[in-house]
Amino acid sequence: MIDRFQARANAVRTRGLPPIEGPERLKFKEQMQVDYMDYAMIGDAQADMVDGILTLRIDLRPKGASPED
């Protein structure tokens, strides 16, 4: 699952823009950014499966922040 989300993030990042213009182009570009962030966060998650429950841990702290902060 994690590998699939990493692949999706890469696909969104390298995907070209379709030949659309104006406000629709901006909306498409903004949605690409949101999709990339979502897929990349899940792709970077640490996954644990315990008793049939999948838990994803995503560290949202800024780089260099210590766990004690």
Rosetta silent file (secondary structure, phi, psi, omega in degrees, C-alpha in Angstrom):
SEQUENCE: MIDRFQARANAVRTRGLPPIEGPERLKFKEQMQVDYMDYAMIGDAQADMVDGILTLRIDLRPKGASPED
SCORE:     score description
SCORE:     0.000 S_00000001
   1 L     0.000  -46.028  179.830    0.000    0.000    0.000 S_00000001
   2 H   -60.956  -42.472  179.113    2.769    2.430    0.920 S_00000001
   3 H   -61.089  -39.716  178.870    4.550    1.635   -2.361 S_00000001
   4 H   -62.119  -42.050 -179.813    1.349    2.362   -4.317 S_00000001
   5 H   -70.054  -34.254  174.944    0.994    5.791   -2.705 S_00000001
   6 H   -63.873  -40.893  178.604    4.649    6.583   -3.381 S_00000001
   7 H   -65.727  -39.488  178.642    4.075    5.662   -7.035 S_00000001
   8 H   -65.222  -41.372  178.275    0.938    7.823   -7.170 S_00000001
   9 H   -60.735  -43.804  179.422    2.800   10.799   -5.696 S_00000001
  10 H   -64.603  -39.969  179.570    5.510   10.400   -8.320 S_00000001
  11 H   -63.654  -41.234  179.394    2.919   10.101  -11.102 S_00000001
  12 H   -66.211  -41.152 -177.437    1.190   13.307  -10.011 S_00000001
  13 H   -64.918  -35.375 -175.153    4.507   15.150   -9.745 S_00000001
  14 H   -97.265   -2.611 -178.742    5.610   14.155  -13.241 S_00000001
  15 L   -71.748  139.823  176.466    2.207   14.444  -14.941 S_00000001
  16 L   -82.891  166.457  176.863    1.852   17.196  -17.508 S_00000001
  17 L   -86.709  137.106  176.583   -0.996   19.682  -17.662 S_00000001
  18 L   -70.850  164.670 -177.851   -3.763   18.993  -20.172 S_00000001
  19 L   -76.355   71.327  175.803   -4.501   21.628  -22.806 S_00000001
  20 L  -118.919  157.296 -176.007   -6.943   23.679  -20.728 S_00000001
  21 L  -127.020  168.452  172.826   -6.923   27.434  -20.210 S_00000001
  22 H    65.348 -144.554 -175.570   -7.961   30.092  -17.763 S_00000001
  23 H   -61.696  -30.952  179.324   -9.498   29.351  -14.353 S_00000001
  24 H   -65.473  -36.220  177.916   -9.856   25.641  -15.137 S_00000001
  25 H   -64.130  -43.133  178.938   -6.091   25.352  -15.612 S_00000001
  26 H   -63.799  -43.282  178.202   -5.495   26.955  -12.217 S_00000001
  27 H   -60.843  -43.311 -179.809   -8.020   24.631  -10.557 S_00000001
  28 H   -62.449  -44.091 -179.162   -6.369   21.601  -12.162 S_00000001
  29 H   -64.619  -42.279  178.010   -2.917   22.729  -11.046 S_00000001
  30 H   -63.463  -40.720  178.945   -4.099   23.354   -7.465 S_00000001
  31 H   -65.572  -35.734  176.520   -5.737   19.911   -7.349 S_00000001
  32 H   -61.037  -40.932 -179.819   -2.477   18.338   -8.563 S_00000001
  33 H   -65.114  -42.965  179.052   -0.649   19.961   -5.640 S_00000001
  34 H   -64.384  -45.376  178.817   -3.216   18.693   -3.125 S_00000001
  35 H   -58.775  -45.296 -179.465   -3.137   15.193   -4.636 S_00000001
  36 H   -60.295  -47.074 -179.113    0.665   15.145   -4.503 S_00000001
  37 H   -60.152  -44.647 -179.747    0.746   16.226   -0.851 S_00000001
  38 H   -61.635  -50.728 -177.980   -1.834   13.602    0.136 S_00000001
  39 H   -64.732  -39.611 -179.010   -0.130   10.759   -1.719 S_00000001
  40 H   -66.323  -40.406  179.481    3.344   11.805   -0.544 S_00000001
  41 H   -63.032  -45.615  179.773    2.296   11.961    3.123 S_00000001
  42 H   -68.491  -36.321  177.737    0.786    8.475    3.007 S_00000001
  43 H   -64.438  -25.884  178.840    3.765    7.255    0.981 S_00000001
  44 L   -93.080   -2.042 -175.528    6.097    8.477    3.756 S_00000001
  45 L   -71.583  156.084  170.493    4.002    6.953    6.556 S_00000001
  46 E   -98.125  122.111 -175.813    5.085    4.121    8.805 S_00000001
  47 E  -102.163  137.225  174.682    2.448    1.400    8.593 S_00000001
  48 E  -132.226  136.769  176.441    1.593   -1.070   11.354 S_00000001
  49 E  -118.403  115.760 -179.831   -1.043   -3.810   11.212 S_00000001
  50 E  -130.753  122.562  179.247   -2.180   -5.086   14.613 S_00000001
  51 L    51.649   39.782  177.515   -5.214   -7.333   15.044 S_00000001
  52 L    79.323    6.390  179.718   -6.509   -6.355   11.604 S_00000001
  53 E  -109.858  121.102  178.274   -6.246   -2.615   12.263 S_00000001
  54 E   -88.144  125.970  177.122   -3.987   -0.611    9.976 S_00000001
  55 E  -119.627  126.171  176.474   -2.314    2.352   11.653 S_00000001
  56 E  -106.929  127.950  177.381   -0.373    4.913    9.647 S_00000001
  57 E  -107.339  123.078 -178.617    2.072    7.157   11.514 S_00000001
  58 L  -124.451  117.858  179.578    2.935   10.404    9.746 S_00000001
  59 L   -83.345  110.735 -178.262    5.466   12.764   11.310 S_00000001
  60 L   -99.468    6.566  178.910    4.270   16.297   10.523 S_00000001
  61 L   -71.044  150.653  176.144    6.928   18.061   12.582 S_00000001
  62 L   -60.950  151.197  177.702    9.315   20.389   10.721 S_00000001
  63 L   -57.665  138.461  179.376   12.639   18.833    9.737 S_00000001
  64 L    88.186   -9.054  178.955   15.124   19.028   12.566 S_00000001
  65 L   -74.238  137.297 -179.690   12.446   19.248   15.286 S_00000001
  66 L   -86.165  153.039  179.975   13.182   16.961   18.189 S_00000001
  67 L   -59.685  -21.850 -178.128   10.529   14.541   19.518 S_00000001
  68 L   -79.357  -15.266 -177.943   10.583   16.375   22.851 S_00000001
  69 L   -66.058    0.000    0.000    9.362   19.676   21.297 S_00000001
